[in-house]
Amino acid sequence: MKVLTICLLTVVMVACNSNNEPQQSTGTTEPTKPSEPSPVESQATSESHEPITLRVGWVIPPENQDWPKMFEAFTKKFPWITVEGVYAENGEDELIKSIAAGQPLDVIWNTSLDRAIEEELIEDLTPYAEKDAEFQSYPYREGYLDNFKRDGKLYALSRGNDGFFILYNKDLLKQYGLEKPKLDWTWEDFRTMAKAATNPGAGHFGVANSVWWYNFVSMAMPMANGHAPNMAAMNEDFSKNLADGSVPEVLDDLNFFHDLMVNDGSLLNTKRAAEVKIEMNSFHIGQSLFFTAIGPVLPGFKAQFPFEWDIATMPKGTAKQVNFGWLSPMSISKASKHKEAAWELIKFWDATKEGQKTLFEFGGSFPNSDDPELVEAFANAKVYEGFDKEVLKYTPGITRFDPARFIPASQELSQTFTDFGAKAYEEEISAHDFFPSRMQKVNEILQQKLAK
């Protein structure tokens, strides 16, 4: 439970990007006030448009002062549109409540894109995208928008892209005579270094005792080793999960961290950590060489860790180098009375350089484009000041995203990997014993949903 609590707290940190732990509060943020337009902006002022208020269901508590900056930047461009953030722990539930109350949300941060589509809660964005020249000209990374499509229709854009890094302890690196990880280092390099820095007598272990290796990083292993074409061991068209026992090599890949624990002794679970009197999380107190975390939480770690540390890329497998990440969808409500304005908001957010640069500065979000201007802006964002810039520039381009947020049977797939961390990690169950029966059930549900 301690491990899961840490995991959940970290996820909350991602949403809020605050150095203080957010309260699970309800309510709304103060609506952004239209700013005084510049001479250029005065060509499209509130005098020539009817004032509009957009209501956005998001997971940012009212006391957070950073995320409303996106609304402020948008309002400078569209001074007749006021944007109000409504705290919504579950976007779909809050949307349904708002419709019943006669005040429908205009935009939601989706909890489950799958559910939102099935229950017909959100707008098909394809017509908006096809007629918008500004949107069409935005240099998205190839395949990026496919994550938000179902049956060829676009249902969301992203409110943020959270990618992982490997964190390493510079002091332990030096103590055990190890070299700084290169950009193209491999998982075998990672394992060798972890074993070298495992010294139980000194209380040192190569890999931090974190459930995230199982829950999330393991999803990248089959793809990195060329045994699955997509994240989380999904096949080419996301119609089947290959951890159902049909591809034994996939199970070998998913067993990587189990081997580090059972065979190498460089990774600890809760029981093993208690036996050697290691706290959770061992990286935070300087007793592990490697840790993994998503980009937005890194600034909060700067003041917490009493040692020198930096970031590295996710290592390369035997076939390719891929990094695990999350895309977080946001959609327009079918019940919105201001859909054109809502489209302008989410387009500004995800498909303009101004919006993306604004997001980099407080949200730590990975760029959704390989455009050099955006990559450079991301690497130089204030939130990442002091971290390895080459790693910051390189990592977004190798990041692929968790399909459990988008595909049919998304909740079942996500729950399987959550349980892999909660159960297999703690009880030392191998991937070969854990996954086949679970993924066979996921595939059954997936096929049922695809057949509808």
C-alpha positions in Angstrom: 0.0 0.0 0.0 2.9 2.3 0.7 4.2 1.8 -2.8 0.8 2.5 -4.4 0.3 5.6 -2.2 3.7 6.9 -3.5 2.6 6.1 -7.1 -0.7 7.9 -6.7 0.8 11.0 -5.0 3.3 11.2 -7.9 0.4 11.1 -10.4 -1.3 13.9 -8.6 2.0 15.9 -8.7 2.0 15.5 -12.5 -1.5 17.0 -12.8 -0.7 19.9 -10.6 3.0 20.5 -11.2 3.4 22.1 -7.8 6.2 21.7 -5.3 3.5 21.4 -2.6 1.2 18.4 -2.4 -2.2 19.5 -3.8 -5.4 19.2 -1.8 -8.2 17.2 -3.4 -10.4 20.2 -3.4 -13.5 21.0 -5.5 -14.8 24.1 -7.0 -13.6 26.4 -9.8 -10.7 28.7 -10.5 -11.3 32.4 -10.9 -12.3 33.1 -14.5 -9.4 34.8 -16.4 -10.0 38.4 -17.0 -9.7 39.7 -20.6 -6.5 41.6 -20.8 -6.0 44.9 -22.6 -5.4 44.0 -26.2 -2.2 45.2 -28.0 -2.5 47.2 -31.2 -2.4 44.0 -33.2 -5.0 42.3 -31.0 -7.3 45.3 -31.2 -8.3 44.2 -34.7 -10.3 41.5 -33.0 -11.7 42.9 -29.8 -14.6 42.1 -27.5 -16.4 45.0 -29.1 -16.8 43.0 -32.3 -17.8 39.7 -30.6 -20.4 38.6 -28.1 -18.6 37.9 -24.8 -18.2 34.1 -24.2 -17.3 32.1 -21.1 -15.8 28.7 -21.6 -15.9 26.2 -18.7 -13.1 23.6 -18.7 -13.3 20.5 -16.5 -9.8 19.7 -15.3 -7.9 18.2 -12.4 -6.2 21.4 -11.3 -7.3 22.6 -7.8 -8.3 26.3 -7.5 -5.3 27.2 -5.4 -2.8 26.3 -8.2 -1.4 29.4 -9.7 0.5 27.9 -12.7 -2.0 26.2 -15.0 -4.4 29.1 -15.3 -1.5 30.8 -17.2 -2.7 28.9 -20.2 -6.1 30.5 -20.0 -4.5 33.9 -19.6 -2.4 33.4 -22.7 -5.4 32.3 -24.7 -7.5 35.3 -23.5 -4.8 37.7 -24.7 -5.4 36.4 -28.2 -9.2 36.2 -27.8 -10.1 39.0 -25.4 -13.8 38.4 -25.7 -13.5 34.8 -24.4 -13.2 34.2 -20.6 -12.1 30.8 -19.5 -13.1 29.2 -16.2 -11.5 26.1 -14.8 -13.8 23.6 -12.9 -12.2 21.0 -10.7 -13.2 17.6 -12.1 -11.6 14.5 -10.6 -13.4 12.5 -13.3 -14.0 14.5 -16.4 -16.8 12.4 -17.8 -18.7 12.2 -14.5 -18.4 16.0 -14.0 -19.6 16.6 -17.6 -22.7 14.5 -17.0 -23.5 16.4 -13.8 -23.0 19.8 -15.5 -25.4 18.8 -18.2 -28.0 17.8 -15.7 -27.5 21.1 -13.9 -28.1 23.1 -17.1 -24.5 24.4 -17.2 -22.6 22.0 -19.4 -18.9 22.1 -19.5 -17.4 23.1 -22.8 -14.1 21.1 -22.6 -13.1 18.2 -20.4 -9.8 16.5 -19.5 -10.8 13.0 -20.3 -10.5 10.3 -17.7 -11.3 7.6 -20.3 -11.4 8.5 -24.0 -12.9 5.1 -24.6 -15.9 5.8 -22.3 -16.4 9.3 -23.6 -16.7 8.0 -27.1 -18.9 5.0 -26.2 -21.4 7.2 -24.2 -21.3 9.9 -27.0 -20.3 12.6 -24.6 -17.7 14.3 -26.8 -17.6 16.0 -30.2 -16.1 14.6 -33.3 -13.3 17.1 -34.0 -12.7 16.0 -37.6 -14.8 18.7 -39.3 -13.1 21.4 -37.2 -9.6 20.1 -38.0 -10.3 19.7 -41.7 -11.5 23.3 -42.3 -8.8 25.0 -40.1 -5.8 26.1 -42.1 -3.9 27.1 -38.9 -4.4 23.6 -37.5 -3.5 21.9 -40.8 -0.2 23.8 -40.9 1.0 22.8 -37.4 4.0 20.5 -37.6 2.8 17.6 -35.5 5.2 14.6 -35.1 4.2 11.9 -37.5 1.5 9.6 -36.1 0.9 11.8 -33.1 -2.8 12.5 -33.8 -3.5 8.8 -34.4 -3.6 8.4 -30.6 -6.8 10.5 -30.5 -8.6 8.8 -33.3 -11.3 6.1 -33.4 -12.6 4.8 -36.8 -10.8 7.6 -38.5 -12.4 10.3 -36.5 -10.5 12.7 -34.3 -12.0 13.0 -30.8 -9.4 14.9 -28.7 -6.2 16.9 -28.6 -3.7 16.7 -25.8 -3.6 18.9 -22.7 0.0 17.6 -22.0 2.5 14.9 -22.9 4.3 13.4 -19.9 7.4 11.4 -20.7 9.7 9.4 -18.5 13.4 9.9 -17.7 16.0 7.7 -16.0 17.4 9.6 -13.0 20.9 8.7 -11.8 22.9 9.5 -8.6 26.2 11.2 -9.6 27.7 10.4 -6.2 27.1 6.7 -6.5 28.2 6.8 -10.2 31.6 8.1 -9.1 31.9 5.9 -6.1 31.5 2.7 -8.2 33.7 4.0 -11.0 30.9 4.2 -13.6 30.7 6.4 -16.6 27.8 8.8 -17.2 25.1 7.1 -19.4 25.3 8.0 -23.1 22.3 9.1 -25.2 22.2 5.7 -26.9 23.1 3.4 -23.9 21.3 0.1 -23.7 19.3 -1.9 -21.3 22.2 -4.2 -20.9 24.3 -1.2 -19.9 21.6 -0.3 -17.4 21.7 -3.8 -15.9 25.5 -4.0 -15.8 25.7 -0.6 -14.0 22.9 -1.5 -11.6 24.7 -4.7 -10.6 28.0 -2.8 -10.2 26.3 -0.3 -7.8 24.6 -3.0 -5.7 26.4 -3.3 -2.4 24.1 -4.5 0.3 26.8 -4.1 2.9 26.9 -0.4 2.2 23.1 -0.2 1.8 23.4 0.6 -1.9 21.2 -0.9 -4.6 21.4 -0.3 -8.4 17.7 0.3 -8.9 15.3 2.3 -6.7 12.6 0.2 -5.0 9.8 1.7 -7.1 6.7 0.0 -8.5 6.9 2.2 -11.6 9.5 -0.1 -13.2 6.7 -2.7 -13.4 3.7 -0.5 -13.9 5.1 1.7 -16.7 8.7 1.2 -17.8 8.1 -2.5 -18.5 5.5 -1.5 -21.1 8.3 -0.2 -23.3 10.4 -3.4 -23.2 8.7 -5.6 -25.9 8.7 -2.6 -28.3 12.3 -1.8 -27.6 13.4 -5.4 -28.3 11.4 -5.7 -31.5 8.9 -8.3 -30.2 5.8 -6.0 -30.3 5.2 -3.0 -32.7 3.5 -0.8 -30.0 3.7 0.1 -26.4 2.3 -2.3 -23.7 2.8 -5.3 -26.1 0.0 -4.3 -28.4 0.1 -5.6 -32.0 0.2 -3.4 -35.2 -3.4 -2.3 -35.3 -4.1 -2.4 -31.5 -6.5 -5.3 -31.9 -4.6 -7.8 -29.7 -2.2 -7.8 -26.8 0.8 -10.1 -27.4 1.4 -10.8 -23.7 -1.3 -13.4 -23.9 1.3 -16.2 -24.3 1.3 -16.2 -28.1 4.7 -14.5 -28.3 7.0 -16.0 -25.6 9.7 -13.3 -26.2 7.2 -10.6 -25.1 6.9 -12.3 -21.7 10.8 -12.5 -21.5 10.8 -8.7 -22.1 8.2 -8.0 -19.5 10.2 -10.1 -17.0 13.3 -7.9 -17.2 12.8 -6.2 -13.8 11.7 -9.4 -12.2 15.2 -10.8 -13.2 16.8 -7.7 -11.7 15.1 -8.4 -8.4 15.3 -12.2 -8.2 18.5 -13.0 -10.1 20.6 -9.8 -9.6 19.4 -8.5 -6.3 19.7 -4.9 -7.6 16.0 -4.1 -7.3 14.0 -4.4 -4.1 10.3 -4.8 -3.4 8.7 -3.8 -0.1 9.5 -7.1 1.7 13.2 -7.1 0.5 13.6 -3.4 1.4 12.3 -4.0 4.9 14.7 -6.9 5.4 17.7 -4.7 4.6 16.1 -1.7 6.3 15.8 0.5 3.2 13.2 3.1 3.1 10.7 3.8 0.3 12.0 5.4 -2.0 15.7 4.5 -1.8 16.8 6.9 -4.5 15.4 9.9 -2.6 17.8 9.2 0.3 20.9 8.5 -1.9 20.9 4.7 -1.6 20.1 3.8 -5.2 21.9 4.5 -8.5 18.8 4.6 -10.8 15.3 5.9 -10.5 12.5 6.7 -13.0 10.1 9.6 -13.1 8.0 11.7 -15.5 9.3 15.1 -16.6 6.9 17.4 -14.7 7.9 16.2 -11.3 11.6 16.8 -11.8 11.6 20.5 -10.6 10.1 19.4 -7.3 12.9 16.9 -6.7 15.6 19.6 -6.9 15.3 20.7 -3.3 14.5 17.2 -2.0 17.5 15.1 -2.9 20.7 15.7 -0.8 23.1 14.6 -3.5 24.2 15.4 -7.1 22.0 13.8 -9.7 20.9 14.2 -13.3 18.7 12.7 -16.0 19.4 10.1 -18.8 17.4 8.8 -21.7 15.4 5.6 -21.5 17.9 2.9 -22.7 17.9 1.2 -26.1 16.6 -2.3 -26.5 17.9 -4.9 -29.0 15.9 -3.3 -31.8 15.2 0.3 -31.0 15.3 3.0 -28.4 11.8 4.0 -27.1 10.7 5.9 -24.1 7.4 5.4 -22.2 5.0 8.4 -22.0 1.4 9.5 -21.4 -0.7 11.5 -23.6 -3.6 13.2 -21.8 -6.6 13.9 -24.0 -9.0 16.8 -23.8 -12.2 17.0 -25.7 -15.1 19.3 -26.6 -18.4 18.4 -25.0 -21.3 17.6 -27.3 -23.4 19.7 -25.0 -21.3 22.8 -25.3 -23.0 25.9 -26.5 -19.7 27.4 -27.7 -18.0 24.7 -29.7 -16.2 27.0 -32.1 -14.7 28.9 -29.2 -13.9 25.6 -27.5 -12.1 24.5 -30.6 -10.0 27.7 -30.6 -9.0 27.0 -27.0 -7.8 23.4 -27.5 -6.2 24.3 -30.8 -4.3 27.1 -29.2 -3.2 24.7 -26.4 -2.0 21.8 -28.5 -1.5 23.1 -32.1 0.2 26.5 -31.8 3.8 27.2 -31.0 2.6 30.0 -28.6 0.4 27.5 -26.6 3.1 24.8 -26.5 5.8 27.2 -25.3 3.4 28.5 -22.6 2.8 24.9 -21.5 6.5 24.1 -21.4 7.2 26.9 -18.9 4.9 25.6 -16.1 3.7 22.1 -17.2 6.9 20.4 -18.1 5.0 18.8 -21.1 7.0 17.2 -23.8 6.8 18.9 -27.3 4.4 17.2 -29.7 6.5 18.2 -32.7 10.1 17.8 -33.9 10.2 21.4 -35.0 13.6 22.7 -33.9 12.1 25.9 -32.4 9.8 23.9 -30.1 12.5 21.3 -29.2 14.9 24.2 -28.2 12.2 26.0 -26.2 11.4 22.8 -24.3 15.1 22.1 -23.5 15.5 25.7 -22.3 12.3 25.9 -20.3 12.8 27.3 -16.8 11.3 24.2 -15.1 14.1 22.1 -16.5 16.9 24.5 -15.7 20.1 22.6 -14.6 19.3 19.3 -16.3 21.2 17.7 -19.2 20.0 19.6 -22.2 21.1 17.0 -24.7 18.9 14.5 -22.9 16.0 17.0 -22.9 16.3 17.5 -26.7 16.7 13.8 -27.5 14.0 12.2 -25.3 10.8 13.6 -26.8 11.7 12.2 -30.2 11.9 8.6 -28.9 8.8 8.8 -26.7 5.8 6.6 -27.5 2.6 6.7 -25.5 0.6 4.4 -23.4 -2.2 3.0 -25.5 -4.2 2.1 -22.4 -5.6 5.7 -22.4 -7.1 5.4 -25.9 -8.0 2.0 -27.2 -11.2 0.0 -26.6 -10.7 -2.1 -23.4 -8.4 0.6 -22.2 -9.4 0.3 -18.6 -8.9 -3.5 -18.6 -5.4 -3.1 -20.1 -4.5 -0.4 -17.7 -5.7 -2.4 -14.7 -3.6 -5.4 -15.8 -0.4 -3.4 -15.7 -1.4 -1.7 -12.4 -1.9 -5.2 -10.9 1.5 -6.3 -12.3 3.0 -3.6 -10.1 0.7 -4.2 -7.1 0.8 -8.0 -7.1 3.7 -9.4 -9.3 6.2 -6.8 -7.9 5.3 -7.5 -4.3 4.8 -11.3 -4.6 7.7 -11.8 -7.0 5.5 -13.4 -9.7 7.2 -13.8 -13.1 5.7 -12.2 -16.2 5.3 -15.7 -17.6 3.0 -16.7 -14.8 1.2 -13.3 -14.5 0.3 -12.1 -18.0 -1.1 -14.9 -20.3 -4.4 -15.5 -18.5 -4.9 -11.8 -17.8 -4.2 -10.7 -21.3 -6.4 -13.4 -22.8 -9.3 -11.9 -21.0 -8.3 -8.4 -22.1 -8.2 -9.6 -25.7 -11.7 -11.1 -25.4 -13.1 -7.8 -24.2 -11.1 -5.9 -26.9 -12.6 -8.1 -29.6 -16.1 -7.7 -28.2 -15.8 -3.9 -28.3 -14.2 -3.8 -31.7 -17.0 -5.9 -33.1 -19.6 -3.4 -32.1 
